[in-house]
Amino acid sequence: MNRSLPRNFLLVGDVRTELPKLPAASVDTCITSPPYFWLRNYEVADQIGVEGQVNLWVEELRLVLRGVARVLKPQGSVWLNVADSYSRHPRYGAPAKSLLLGPERLAVALAADGWIVRNRIAWTKPNPMPNSVTDRLNATWEFMYFLTRSPRYYFDLDAIRVPHRTAQRSDARADIEESPAPIRPSWAGPLAGSQGGLHRLKRSGIPGHPRGKNPGDHWSLATASFRGAHFATFPPRLVERPLLATCPERVCQRCGRAWERNRGLVGDEVTWRSACRCGAGWEPGVVLDPFFGAGTVGLVAEAQGRQWCGIELNPQFAAMAHQRLDAARLDRERGERRAA
Ligand SMILES: C[S@@+](CC[C@H](N)C(=O)[O-])C[C@H]1O[C@@H](n2cnc3c(N)ncnc32)[C@H](O)[C@@H]1O
């Protein structure tokens, strides 16, 4: 039940005091970018990211993620965008000039807490921040971890497939079963991935999945900024893909379980079925961002017909997020009036 979860609502305060106020098992997914270790000053007391040592930063985020685990529905997931910083002194946790390996340390700590690390996505930036450094390479990518609590979780791959490069047969059927086929070369180790589904498609004369291919774990997206915010905001497209894959379009109004889309032929009208026996209606799924900043997750959620809940420590950033959300709502209303 998620009756008392504030919807499309921003809680202004410290994530460590606000998150415990949210009901358990109430959000479908969490998409967030916490403060990185000593990379920005968010100009407010109690900010995360200014601890004395990188392992203390890891511990703070580990505790926040424990709180997120409590508010996630059992089939929920987390997308965590983090980047590394360079040490200036051994007291930060690594020799001066060394990467602190903060994202890696965090992932290991989260795995020890029971998180299942399903992906480590490289978000590469075609427009990285220029850097005057001359004795190493410029840092041009960041991590996006995809984490779940359970081996079975909500994931709508069809919603995020991308076009194939090779030509597609026009009569290709989309309802081909993607069962793990028993084709395993003799050299494959026990942890090697299965390509059985793809081999089956190829045998039926189809070069790839008729609905498009898996987007993979390397995303090239330009950075974004928002006038007024002196920190990097999420590029909306970095939020869109996680949201479409893991925040269900429809969930049961009573028990909160995701409805399922019926798989059919490519181009068929989408039909839905409830995965529970509640017999209740549906509502959109909810995405949480406990480090809301200027509110990009809320903006993308509303544009995609999902609900959101945010937490932000700095009241000025919270006001900025409200302004952005109000402006986007006005734009949409104007667009709808023009289209009517
Ligand atoms: C990387 S920014 C998030 C930007 C956001 N993704 C966007 O698109 O605008 C991190 C945010 O975390 C906030 N923050 C820092 N410490 C916090 C805390 N203890 N509780 C809640 N928010 C905090 C900062 O004020 C900042 O707005």
The ligand as a MOL file (V3000), in Angstrom:
LIG
                    3D

  0  0  0     0  0            999 V3000
M  V30 BEGIN CTAB
M  V30 COUNTS 27 29 0 0 0
M  V30 BEGIN ATOM
M  V30 1 C 24.3320 16.0790 -8.0980 0
M  V30 2 S 23.1270 17.1010 -7.3670 0 CHG=1
M  V30 3 C 21.6340 16.4220 -8.0380 0
M  V30 4 C 21.2540 17.0710 -9.3240 0
M  V30 5 C 19.9680 16.5020 -9.8760 0
M  V30 6 N 20.1590 15.1520 -10.3560 0
M  V30 7 C 19.4270 17.4000 -11.0110 0
M  V30 8 O 19.2400 16.9040 -12.1480 0
M  V30 9 O 19.2220 18.5830 -10.7720 0 CHG=-1
M  V30 10 C 23.0910 16.5370 -5.7020 0
M  V30 11 C 22.0650 17.2360 -4.8180 0
M  V30 12 O 22.0990 16.6230 -3.5220 0
M  V30 13 C 21.7810 17.6260 -2.5600 0
M  V30 14 N 22.2110 17.1820 -1.2300 0
M  V30 15 C 23.4480 17.1980 -0.6700 0
M  V30 16 N 23.4270 16.6810 0.5660 0
M  V30 17 C 22.1370 16.3130 0.8110 0
M  V30 18 C 21.4820 15.7490 1.9260 0
M  V30 19 N 22.1310 15.4590 3.0560 0
M  V30 20 N 20.1370 15.5000 1.8320 0
M  V30 21 C 19.4620 15.8180 0.6890 0
M  V30 22 N 20.0240 16.3780 -0.3930 0
M  V30 23 C 21.3480 16.6250 -0.3300 0
M  V30 24 C 22.5430 18.8460 -3.0890 0
M  V30 25 O 22.0290 20.0550 -2.5430 0
M  V30 26 C 22.3290 18.7240 -4.6050 0
M  V30 27 O 21.2070 19.4500 -5.0070 0
M  V30 END ATOM
M  V30 BEGIN BOND
M  V30 1 1 1 2
M  V30 2 1 2 3
M  V30 3 1 2 10
M  V30 4 1 3 4
M  V30 5 1 4 5
M  V30 6 1 5 6
M  V30 7 1 5 7
M  V30 8 2 7 8
M  V30 9 1 7 9
M  V30 10 1 10 11
M  V30 11 1 11 12
M  V30 12 1 11 26
M  V30 13 1 12 13
M  V30 14 1 13 14
M  V30 15 1 13 24
M  V30 16 1 14 15
M  V30 17 1 14 23
M  V30 18 2 15 16
M  V30 19 1 16 17
M  V30 20 1 17 18
M  V30 21 2 17 23
M  V30 22 1 18 19
M  V30 23 2 18 20
M  V30 24 1 20 21
M  V30 25 2 21 22
M  V30 26 1 22 23
M  V30 27 1 24 25
M  V30 28 1 24 26
M  V30 29 1 26 27
M  V30 END BOND
M  V30 END CTAB
M  END
